[in-house]
Amino acid sequence: MNMHRFLVVIEAAGENYSAYSPDLPGCVATGATHEETERNMYEAIQLHIEGLIEDGLPIPQSTAFAEYLVVGA
C-alpha cells in the first residue's frame, strides 16, 4: 500500500465546515464539526485516489503547502 500526503484546507462555512485539497481538484467534503469534516475528507481522498487508480490515471504529487504570516496593522 502506497502512502500519500496531501494538504487539506478546512474552513468554517456558516454553521458547518468544508474542506478541500489544492492538489486534488474536485475532492471536497463537509461536516457539522471540524473533526467530522476531517474524517469525511480523509474518506473523500481515499475514494478519489481509488477512482484515479481504477481509471488508470496518475495520483498527483502533492505540491501545495501552507504557512501562517504575521502581519501588523
PyMOL Python script that loads the backbone (N, CA, C, O; Angstrom):
from pymol import cmd

cmd.read_pdbstr("""\
ATOM      1  N   MET A   1       0.843  -1.182   0.000  1.00  0.00           N
ATOM      2  CA  MET A   1       0.000   0.000   0.000  1.00  0.00           C
ATOM      3  C   MET A   1       0.888   1.246   0.000  1.00  0.00           C
ATOM      4  O   MET A   1       1.713   1.425   0.896  1.00  0.00           O
ATOM      5  N   ASN A   2       0.718   2.094  -0.996  1.00  0.00           N
ATOM      6  CA  ASN A   2       1.469   3.343  -1.063  1.00  0.00           C
ATOM      7  C   ASN A   2       0.823   4.388  -0.183  1.00  0.00           C
ATOM      8  O   ASN A   2      -0.401   4.452  -0.070  1.00  0.00           O
ATOM      9  N   MET A   3       1.646   5.200   0.435  1.00  0.00           N
ATOM     10  CA  MET A   3       1.150   6.281   1.282  1.00  0.00           C
ATOM     11  C   MET A   3       1.310   7.592   0.520  1.00  0.00           C
ATOM     12  O   MET A   3       2.297   7.798  -0.186  1.00  0.00           O
ATOM     13  N   HIS A   4       0.342   8.459   0.671  1.00  0.00           N
ATOM     14  CA  HIS A   4       0.363   9.770   0.037  1.00  0.00           C
ATOM     15  C   HIS A   4       0.032  10.810   1.088  1.00  0.00           C
ATOM     16  O   HIS A   4      -0.698  10.533   2.040  1.00  0.00           O
ATOM     17  N   ARG A   5       0.561  11.990   0.914  1.00  0.00           N
ATOM     18  CA  ARG A   5       0.322  13.085   1.856  1.00  0.00           C
ATOM     19  C   ARG A   5      -0.202  14.277   1.070  1.00  0.00           C
ATOM     20  O   ARG A   5       0.435  14.725   0.117  1.00  0.00           O
ATOM     21  N   PHE A   6      -1.378  14.798   1.473  1.00  0.00           N
ATOM     22  CA  PHE A   6      -1.989  15.924   0.798  1.00  0.00           C
ATOM     23  C   PHE A   6      -2.367  17.009   1.794  1.00  0.00           C
ATOM     24  O   PHE A   6      -2.862  16.728   2.886  1.00  0.00           O
ATOM     25  N   LEU A   7      -2.128  18.241   1.402  1.00  0.00           N
ATOM     26  CA  LEU A   7      -2.586  19.373   2.199  1.00  0.00           C
ATOM     27  C   LEU A   7      -4.099  19.434   2.120  1.00  0.00           C
ATOM     28  O   LEU A   7      -4.672  19.316   1.037  1.00  0.00           O
ATOM     29  N   VAL A   8      -4.751  19.617   3.261  1.00  0.00           N
ATOM     30  CA  VAL A   8      -6.202  19.773   3.317  1.00  0.00           C
ATOM     31  C   VAL A   8      -6.501  21.091   4.015  1.00  0.00           C
ATOM     32  O   VAL A   8      -5.961  21.375   5.084  1.00  0.00           O
ATOM     33  N   VAL A   9      -7.361  21.889   3.405  1.00  0.00           N
ATOM     34  CA  VAL A   9      -7.795  23.155   3.983  1.00  0.00           C
ATOM     35  C   VAL A   9      -9.209  22.955   4.520  1.00  0.00           C
ATOM     36  O   VAL A   9     -10.113  22.550   3.789  1.00  0.00           O
ATOM     37  N   ILE A  10      -9.385  23.243   5.801  1.00  0.00           N
ATOM     38  CA  ILE A  10     -10.704  23.147   6.437  1.00  0.00           C
ATOM     39  C   ILE A  10     -11.114  24.546   6.846  1.00  0.00           C
ATOM     40  O   ILE A  10     -10.375  25.252   7.532  1.00  0.00           O
ATOM     41  N   GLU A  11     -12.310  24.937   6.411  1.00  0.00           N
ATOM     42  CA  GLU A  11     -12.798  26.292   6.677  1.00  0.00           C
ATOM     43  C   GLU A  11     -14.173  26.240   7.324  1.00  0.00           C
ATOM     44  O   GLU A  11     -14.986  25.366   7.020  1.00  0.00           O
ATOM     45  N   ALA A  12     -14.420  27.191   8.222  1.00  0.00           N
ATOM     46  CA  ALA A  12     -15.760  27.368   8.760  1.00  0.00           C
ATOM     47  C   ALA A  12     -16.638  27.893   7.635  1.00  0.00           C
ATOM     48  O   ALA A  12     -16.241  28.790   6.891  1.00  0.00           O
ATOM     49  N   ALA A  13     -17.848  27.320   7.515  1.00  0.00           N
ATOM     50  CA  ALA A  13     -18.761  27.715   6.437  1.00  0.00           C
ATOM     51  C   ALA A  13     -20.149  27.923   7.036  1.00  0.00           C
ATOM     52  O   ALA A  13     -21.047  27.099   6.862  1.00  0.00           O
ATOM     53  N   GLY A  14     -20.302  29.026   7.736  1.00  0.00           N
ATOM     54  CA  GLY A  14     -21.576  29.274   8.393  1.00  0.00           C
ATOM     55  C   GLY A  14     -21.717  28.375   9.596  1.00  0.00           C
ATOM     56  O   GLY A  14     -20.960  28.499  10.559  1.00  0.00           O
ATOM     57  N   GLU A  15     -22.680  27.468   9.553  1.00  0.00           N
ATOM     58  CA  GLU A  15     -22.923  26.596  10.696  1.00  0.00           C
ATOM     59  C   GLU A  15     -22.289  25.220  10.540  1.00  0.00           C
ATOM     60  O   GLU A  15     -22.537  24.330  11.353  1.00  0.00           O
ATOM     61  N   ASN A  16     -21.474  25.035   9.508  1.00  0.00           N
ATOM     62  CA  ASN A  16     -20.761  23.776   9.340  1.00  0.00           C
ATOM     63  C   ASN A  16     -19.340  24.078   8.869  1.00  0.00           C
ATOM     64  O   ASN A  16     -18.883  25.218   8.948  1.00  0.00           O
ATOM     65  N   TYR A  17     -18.657  23.065   8.387  1.00  0.00           N
ATOM     66  CA  TYR A  17     -17.288  23.210   7.898  1.00  0.00           C
ATOM     67  C   TYR A  17     -17.185  22.583   6.519  1.00  0.00           C
ATOM     68  O   TYR A  17     -17.943  21.675   6.176  1.00  0.00           O
ATOM     69  N   SER A  18     -16.243  23.077   5.734  1.00  0.00           N
ATOM     70  CA  SER A  18     -15.976  22.484   4.427  1.00  0.00           C
ATOM     71  C   SER A  18     -14.472  22.291   4.289  1.00  0.00           C
ATOM     72  O   SER A  18     -13.680  22.971   4.942  1.00  0.00           O
ATOM     73  N   ALA A  19     -14.094  21.353   3.429  1.00  0.00           N
ATOM     74  CA  ALA A  19     -12.681  21.041   3.242  1.00  0.00           C
ATOM     75  C   ALA A  19     -12.404  20.752   1.776  1.00  0.00           C
ATOM     76  O   ALA A  19     -13.273  20.292   1.035  1.00  0.00           O
ATOM     77  N   TYR A  20     -11.169  21.033   1.378  1.00  0.00           N
ATOM     78  CA  TYR A  20     -10.706  20.705   0.031  1.00  0.00           C
ATOM     79  C   TYR A  20      -9.206  20.519   0.065  1.00  0.00           C
ATOM     80  O   TYR A  20      -8.532  20.919   1.015  1.00  0.00           O
ATOM     81  N   SER A  21      -8.694  19.905  -0.987  1.00  0.00           N
ATOM     82  CA  SER A  21      -7.251  19.749  -1.134  1.00  0.00           C
ATOM     83  C   SER A  21      -6.833  20.414  -2.431  1.00  0.00           C
ATOM     84  O   SER A  21      -7.332  20.043  -3.493  1.00  0.00           O
ATOM     85  N   PRO A  22      -5.927  21.392  -2.377  1.00  0.00           N
ATOM     86  CA  PRO A  22      -5.487  22.066  -3.606  1.00  0.00           C
ATOM     87  C   PRO A  22      -4.870  21.120  -4.636  1.00  0.00           C
ATOM     88  O   PRO A  22      -4.884  21.408  -5.833  1.00  0.00           O
ATOM     89  N   ASP A  23      -4.334  20.004  -4.176  1.00  0.00           N
ATOM     90  CA  ASP A  23      -3.689  19.054  -5.090  1.00  0.00           C
ATOM     91  C   ASP A  23      -4.662  18.064  -5.722  1.00  0.00           C
ATOM     92  O   ASP A  23      -4.291  17.313  -6.624  1.00  0.00           O
ATOM     93  N   LEU A  24      -5.917  18.062  -5.243  1.00  0.00           N
ATOM     94  CA  LEU A  24      -6.908  17.119  -5.754  1.00  0.00           C
ATOM     95  C   LEU A  24      -8.175  17.883  -6.148  1.00  0.00           C
ATOM     96  O   LEU A  24      -9.172  17.838  -5.429  1.00  0.00           O
ATOM     97  N   PRO A  25      -8.142  18.575  -7.271  1.00  0.00           N
ATOM     98  CA  PRO A  25      -9.302  19.371  -7.689  1.00  0.00           C
ATOM     99  C   PRO A  25     -10.582  18.539  -7.715  1.00  0.00           C
ATOM    100  O   PRO A  25     -10.607  17.425  -8.240  1.00  0.00           O
ATOM    101  N   GLY A  26     -11.632  19.096  -7.146  1.00  0.00           N
ATOM    102  CA  GLY A  26     -12.923  18.427  -7.117  1.00  0.00           C
ATOM    103  C   GLY A  26     -13.123  17.514  -5.927  1.00  0.00           C
ATOM    104  O   GLY A  26     -14.226  17.010  -5.716  1.00  0.00           O
ATOM    105  N   CYS A  27     -12.092  17.293  -5.153  1.00  0.00           N
ATOM    106  CA  CYS A  27     -12.195  16.435  -3.969  1.00  0.00           C
ATOM    107  C   CYS A  27     -12.519  17.331  -2.781  1.00  0.00           C
ATOM    108  O   CYS A  27     -11.663  18.071  -2.297  1.00  0.00           O
ATOM    109  N   VAL A  28     -13.767  17.255  -2.316  1.00  0.00           N
ATOM    110  CA  VAL A  28     -14.237  18.134  -1.240  1.00  0.00           C
ATOM    111  C   VAL A  28     -15.050  17.323  -0.235  1.00  0.00           C
ATOM    112  O   VAL A  28     -15.486  16.208  -0.522  1.00  0.00           O
ATOM    113  N   ALA A  29     -15.243  17.905   0.944  1.00  0.00           N
ATOM    114  CA  ALA A  29     -16.074  17.275   1.973  1.00  0.00           C
ATOM    115  C   ALA A  29     -16.632  18.357   2.883  1.00  0.00           C
ATOM    116  O   ALA A  29     -16.117  19.473   2.938  1.00  0.00           O
ATOM    117  N   THR A  30     -17.689  18.006   3.590  1.00  0.00           N
ATOM    118  CA  THR A  30     -18.281  18.910   4.573  1.00  0.00           C
ATOM    119  C   THR A  30     -18.579  18.113   5.837  1.00  0.00           C
ATOM    120  O   THR A  30     -18.523  16.883   5.846  1.00  0.00           O
ATOM    121  N   GLY A  31     -18.897  18.840   6.899  1.00  0.00           N
ATOM    122  CA  GLY A  31     -19.280  18.192   8.147  1.00  0.00           C
ATOM    123  C   GLY A  31     -19.790  19.210   9.135  1.00  0.00           C
ATOM    124  O   GLY A  31     -19.599  20.415   8.965  1.00  0.00           O
ATOM    125  N   ALA A  32     -20.438  18.718  10.168  1.00  0.00           N
ATOM    126  CA  ALA A  32     -21.002  19.600  11.194  1.00  0.00           C
ATOM    127  C   ALA A  32     -19.928  20.161  12.116  1.00  0.00           C
ATOM    128  O   ALA A  32     -20.090  21.244  12.678  1.00  0.00           O
ATOM    129  N   THR A  33     -18.824  19.420  12.271  1.00  0.00           N
ATOM    130  CA  THR A  33     -17.732  19.859  13.135  1.00  0.00           C
ATOM    131  C   THR A  33     -16.414  19.763  12.368  1.00  0.00           C
ATOM    132  O   THR A  33     -16.342  19.148  11.304  1.00  0.00           O
ATOM    133  N   HIS A  34     -15.390  20.372  12.921  1.00  0.00           N
ATOM    134  CA  HIS A  34     -14.056  20.284  12.324  1.00  0.00           C
ATOM    135  C   HIS A  34     -13.623  18.825  12.228  1.00  0.00           C
ATOM    136  O   HIS A  34     -13.114  18.389  11.196  1.00  0.00           O
ATOM    137  N   GLU A  35     -13.826  18.075  13.303  1.00  0.00           N
ATOM    138  CA  GLU A  35     -13.397  16.684  13.342  1.00  0.00           C
ATOM    139  C   GLU A  35     -14.158  15.828  12.331  1.00  0.00           C
ATOM    140  O   GLU A  35     -13.559  14.998  11.647  1.00  0.00           O
ATOM    141  N   GLU A  36     -15.472  16.025  12.234  1.00  0.00           N
ATOM    142  CA  GLU A  36     -16.267  15.276  11.268  1.00  0.00           C
ATOM    143  C   GLU A  36     -15.831  15.600   9.842  1.00  0.00           C
ATOM    144  O   GLU A  36     -15.749  14.712   8.993  1.00  0.00           O
ATOM    145  N   THR A  37     -15.553  16.866   9.586  1.00  0.00           N
ATOM    146  CA  THR A  37     -15.105  17.282   8.260  1.00  0.00           C
ATOM    147  C   THR A  37     -13.767  16.646   7.922  1.00  0.00           C
ATOM    148  O   THR A  37     -13.552  16.213   6.790  1.00  0.00           O
ATOM    149  N   GLU A  38     -12.875  16.586   8.890  1.00  0.00           N
ATOM    150  CA  GLU A  38     -11.576  15.949   8.664  1.00  0.00           C
ATOM    151  C   GLU A  38     -11.753  14.467   8.331  1.00  0.00           C
ATOM    152  O   GLU A  38     -11.115  13.964   7.407  1.00  0.00           O
ATOM    153  N   ARG A  39     -12.604  13.771   9.065  1.00  0.00           N
ATOM    154  CA  ARG A  39     -12.864  12.348   8.777  1.00  0.00           C
ATOM    155  C   ARG A  39     -13.480  12.182   7.391  1.00  0.00           C
ATOM    156  O   ARG A  39     -13.087  11.298   6.629  1.00  0.00           O
ATOM    157  N   ASN A  40     -14.450  13.040   7.073  1.00  0.00           N
ATOM    158  CA  ASN A  40     -15.103  12.953   5.765  1.00  0.00           C
ATOM    159  C   ASN A  40     -14.125  13.239   4.639  1.00  0.00           C
ATOM    160  O   ASN A  40     -14.201  12.616   3.580  1.00  0.00           O
ATOM    161  N   MET A  41     -13.206  14.172   4.855  1.00  0.00           N
ATOM    162  CA  MET A  41     -12.226  14.500   3.819  1.00  0.00           C
ATOM    163  C   MET A  41     -11.247  13.347   3.637  1.00  0.00           C
ATOM    164  O   MET A  41     -10.837  13.060   2.512  1.00  0.00           O
ATOM    165  N   TYR A  42     -10.871  12.694   4.709  1.00  0.00           N
ATOM    166  CA  TYR A  42      -9.995  11.522   4.619  1.00  0.00           C
ATOM    167  C   TYR A  42     -10.651  10.464   3.725  1.00  0.00           C
ATOM    168  O   TYR A  42     -10.008   9.911   2.832  1.00  0.00           O
ATOM    169  N   GLU A  43     -11.932  10.191   3.974  1.00  0.00           N
ATOM    170  CA  GLU A  43     -12.659   9.222   3.166  1.00  0.00           C
ATOM    171  C   GLU A  43     -12.783   9.686   1.713  1.00  0.00           C
ATOM    172  O   GLU A  43     -12.655   8.884   0.787  1.00  0.00           O
ATOM    173  N   ALA A  44     -13.033  10.988   1.520  1.00  0.00           N
ATOM    174  CA  ALA A  44     -13.160  11.524   0.156  1.00  0.00           C
ATOM    175  C   ALA A  44     -11.850  11.361  -0.607  1.00  0.00           C
ATOM    176  O   ALA A  44     -11.862  11.027  -1.792  1.00  0.00           O
ATOM    177  N   ILE A  45     -10.728  11.591   0.055  1.00  0.00           N
ATOM    178  CA  ILE A  45      -9.432  11.442  -0.603  1.00  0.00           C
ATOM    179  C   ILE A  45      -9.191   9.971  -0.952  1.00  0.00           C
ATOM    180  O   ILE A  45      -8.713   9.663  -2.044  1.00  0.00           O
ATOM    181  N   GLN A  46      -9.520   9.070  -0.033  1.00  0.00           N
ATOM    182  CA  GLN A  46      -9.360   7.645  -0.331  1.00  0.00           C
ATOM    183  C   GLN A  46     -10.166   7.255  -1.567  1.00  0.00           C
ATOM    184  O   GLN A  46      -9.653   6.582  -2.460  1.00  0.00           O
ATOM    185  N   LEU A  47     -11.426   7.678  -1.617  1.00  0.00           N
ATOM    186  CA  LEU A  47     -12.279   7.353  -2.769  1.00  0.00           C
ATOM    187  C   LEU A  47     -11.754   8.001  -4.047  1.00  0.00           C
ATOM    188  O   LEU A  47     -11.790   7.391  -5.116  1.00  0.00           O
ATOM    189  N   HIS A  48     -11.269   9.228  -3.938  1.00  0.00           N
ATOM    190  CA  HIS A  48     -10.733   9.944  -5.096  1.00  0.00           C
ATOM    191  C   HIS A  48      -9.535   9.177  -5.665  1.00  0.00           C
ATOM    192  O   HIS A  48      -9.441   8.974  -6.875  1.00  0.00           O
ATOM    193  N   ILE A  49      -8.635   8.759  -4.796  1.00  0.00           N
ATOM    194  CA  ILE A  49      -7.443   8.031  -5.239  1.00  0.00           C
ATOM    195  C   ILE A  49      -7.836   6.682  -5.842  1.00  0.00           C
ATOM    196  O   ILE A  49      -7.287   6.282  -6.869  1.00  0.00           O
ATOM    197  N   GLU A  50      -8.782   5.976  -5.213  1.00  0.00           N
ATOM    198  CA  GLU A  50      -9.248   4.704  -5.768  1.00  0.00           C
ATOM    199  C   GLU A  50      -9.819   4.909  -7.169  1.00  0.00           C
ATOM    200  O   GLU A  50      -9.584   4.095  -8.061  1.00  0.00           O
ATOM    201  N   GLY A  51     -10.567   5.995  -7.364  1.00  0.00           N
ATOM    202  CA  GLY A  51     -11.126   6.296  -8.687  1.00  0.00           C
ATOM    203  C   GLY A  51     -10.040   6.570  -9.717  1.00  0.00           C
ATOM    204  O   GLY A  51     -10.130   6.123 -10.861  1.00  0.00           O
ATOM    205  N   LEU A  52      -9.011   7.311  -9.303  1.00  0.00           N
ATOM    206  CA  LEU A  52      -7.900   7.582 -10.219  1.00  0.00           C
ATOM    207  C   LEU A  52      -7.229   6.279 -10.644  1.00  0.00           C
ATOM    208  O   LEU A  52      -6.922   6.078 -11.819  1.00  0.00           O
ATOM    209  N   ILE A  53      -7.006   5.397  -9.669  1.00  0.00           N
ATOM    210  CA  ILE A  53      -6.359   4.118  -9.964  1.00  0.00           C
ATOM    211  C   ILE A  53      -7.224   3.282 -10.912  1.00  0.00           C
ATOM    212  O   ILE A  53      -6.723   2.712 -11.881  1.00  0.00           O
ATOM    213  N   GLU A  54      -8.536   3.215 -10.621  1.00  0.00           N
ATOM    214  CA  GLU A  54      -9.451   2.441 -11.477  1.00  0.00           C
ATOM    215  C   GLU A  54      -9.480   2.978 -12.906  1.00  0.00           C
ATOM    216  O   GLU A  54      -9.630   2.215 -13.861  1.00  0.00           O
ATOM    217  N   ASP A  55      -9.336   4.302 -13.047  1.00  0.00           N
ATOM    218  CA  ASP A  55      -9.358   4.917 -14.378  1.00  0.00           C
ATOM    219  C   ASP A  55      -7.993   4.924 -15.049  1.00  0.00           C
ATOM    220  O   ASP A  55      -7.849   5.429 -16.162  1.00  0.00           O
ATOM    221  N   GLY A  56      -6.984   4.365 -14.374  1.00  0.00           N
ATOM    222  CA  GLY A  56      -5.647   4.312 -14.938  1.00  0.00           C
ATOM    223  C   GLY A  56      -4.958   5.669 -14.980  1.00  0.00           C
ATOM    224  O   GLY A  56      -4.049   5.882 -15.783  1.00  0.00           O
ATOM    225  N   LEU A  57      -5.385   6.585 -14.121  1.00  0.00           N
ATOM    226  CA  LEU A  57      -4.797   7.931 -14.083  1.00  0.00           C
ATOM    227  C   LEU A  57      -3.761   8.017 -12.972  1.00  0.00           C
ATOM    228  O   LEU A  57      -3.854   7.300 -11.975  1.00  0.00           O
ATOM    229  N   PRO A  58      -2.777   8.892 -13.139  1.00  0.00           N
ATOM    230  CA  PRO A  58      -1.750   9.015 -12.106  1.00  0.00           C
ATOM    231  C   PRO A  58      -2.291   9.719 -10.858  1.00  0.00           C
ATOM    232  O   PRO A  58      -3.185  10.562 -10.935  1.00  0.00           O
ATOM    233  N   ILE A  59      -1.733   9.353  -9.730  1.00  0.00           N
ATOM    234  CA  ILE A  59      -2.052  10.047  -8.485  1.00  0.00           C
ATOM    235  C   ILE A  59      -1.139  11.263  -8.418  1.00  0.00           C
ATOM    236  O   ILE A  59       0.082  11.118  -8.478  1.00  0.00           O
ATOM    237  N   PRO A  60      -1.715  12.472  -8.294  1.00  0.00           N
ATOM    238  CA  PRO A  60      -0.891  13.675  -8.319  1.00  0.00           C
ATOM    239  C   PRO A  60       0.097  13.730  -7.151  1.00  0.00           C
ATOM    240  O   PRO A  60      -0.185  13.256  -6.051  1.00  0.00           O
ATOM    241  N   GLN A  61       1.229  14.305  -7.418  1.00  0.00           N
ATOM    242  CA  GLN A  61       2.186  14.579  -6.353  1.00  0.00           C
ATOM    243  C   GLN A  61       1.710  15.818  -5.598  1.00  0.00           C
ATOM    244  O   GLN A  61       1.215  16.771  -6.200  1.00  0.00           O
ATOM    245  N   SER A  62       1.861  15.796  -4.308  1.00  0.00           N
ATOM    246  CA  SER A  62       1.474  16.951  -3.505  1.00  0.00           C
ATOM    247  C   SER A  62       2.505  18.059  -3.667  1.00  0.00           C
ATOM    248  O   SER A  62       3.690  17.868  -3.396  1.00  0.00           O
ATOM    249  N   THR A  63       2.037  19.216  -4.111  1.00  0.00           N
ATOM    250  CA  THR A  63       2.938  20.366  -4.257  1.00  0.00           C
ATOM    251  C   THR A  63       2.469  21.553  -3.423  1.00  0.00           C
ATOM    252  O   THR A  63       3.207  22.525  -3.263  1.00  0.00           O
ATOM    253  N   ALA A  64       1.258  21.485  -2.894  1.00  0.00           N
ATOM    254  CA  ALA A  64       0.701  22.594  -2.113  1.00  0.00           C
ATOM    255  C   ALA A  64       1.322  22.615  -0.715  1.00  0.00           C
ATOM    256  O   ALA A  64       1.696  21.578  -0.168  1.00  0.00           O
ATOM    257  N   PHE A  65       1.418  23.802  -0.162  1.00  0.00           N
ATOM    258  CA  PHE A  65       1.861  23.956   1.219  1.00  0.00           C
ATOM    259  C   PHE A  65       1.182  25.176   1.798  1.00  0.00           C
ATOM    260  O   PHE A  65       0.639  26.000   1.063  1.00  0.00           O
ATOM    261  N   ALA A  66       1.212  25.293   3.096  1.00  0.00           N
ATOM    262  CA  ALA A  66       0.558  26.421   3.760  1.00  0.00           C
ATOM    263  C   ALA A  66       1.483  26.996   4.820  1.00  0.00           C
ATOM    264  O   ALA A  66       2.275  26.280   5.432  1.00  0.00           O
ATOM    265  N   GLU A  67       1.370  28.270   5.018  1.00  0.00           N
ATOM    266  CA  GLU A  67       2.117  28.962   6.054  1.00  0.00           C
ATOM    267  C   GLU A  67       1.256  30.055   6.641  1.00  0.00           C
ATOM    268  O   GLU A  67       0.435  30.649   5.942  1.00  0.00           O
ATOM    269  N   TYR A  68       1.437  30.322   7.906  1.00  0.00           N
ATOM    270  CA  TYR A  68       0.815  31.488   8.519  1.00  0.00           C
ATOM    271  C   TYR A  68       1.811  32.637   8.446  1.00  0.00           C
ATOM    272  O   TYR A  68       2.998  32.464   8.723  1.00  0.00           O
ATOM    273  N   LEU A  69       1.315  33.806   8.073  1.00  0.00           N
ATOM    274  CA  LEU A  69       2.143  35.005   8.059  1.00  0.00           C
ATOM    275  C   LEU A  69       1.616  35.954   9.123  1.00  0.00           C
ATOM    276  O   LEU A  69       0.406  36.147   9.245  1.00  0.00           O
ATOM    277  N   VAL A  70       2.507  36.536   9.878  1.00  0.00           N
ATOM    278  CA  VAL A  70       2.117  37.509  10.888  1.00  0.00           C
ATOM    279  C   VAL A  70       2.271  38.891  10.283  1.00  0.00           C
ATOM    280  O   VAL A  70       3.356  39.281   9.853  1.00  0.00           O
ATOM    281  N   VAL A  71       1.164  39.630  10.258  1.00  0.00           N
ATOM    282  CA  VAL A  71       1.160  40.952   9.651  1.00  0.00           C
ATOM    283  C   VAL A  71       0.604  41.951  10.666  1.00  0.00           C
ATOM    284  O   VAL A  71      -0.485  41.761  11.208  1.00  0.00           O
ATOM    285  N   GLY A  72       1.350  42.990  10.908  1.00  0.00           N
ATOM    286  CA  GLY A  72       0.879  44.013  11.841  1.00  0.00           C
ATOM    287  C   GLY A  72       0.104  45.086  11.107  1.00  0.00           C
ATOM    288  O   GLY A  72       0.422  45.430   9.968  1.00  0.00           O
ATOM    289  N   ALA A  73      -0.906  45.607  11.760  1.00  0.00           N
ATOM    290  CA  ALA A  73      -1.689  46.680  11.158  1.00  0.00           C
ATOM    291  C   ALA A  73      -1.848  47.818  12.126  1.00  0.00           C
ATOM    292  O   ALA A  73      -2.482  48.822  11.800  1.00  0.00           O
TER     293      ALA A  73
END
""", "prot")
cmd.dss("prot")
cmd.show_as("cartoon", "prot")
cmd.util.cbc("prot")
cmd.orient("prot")
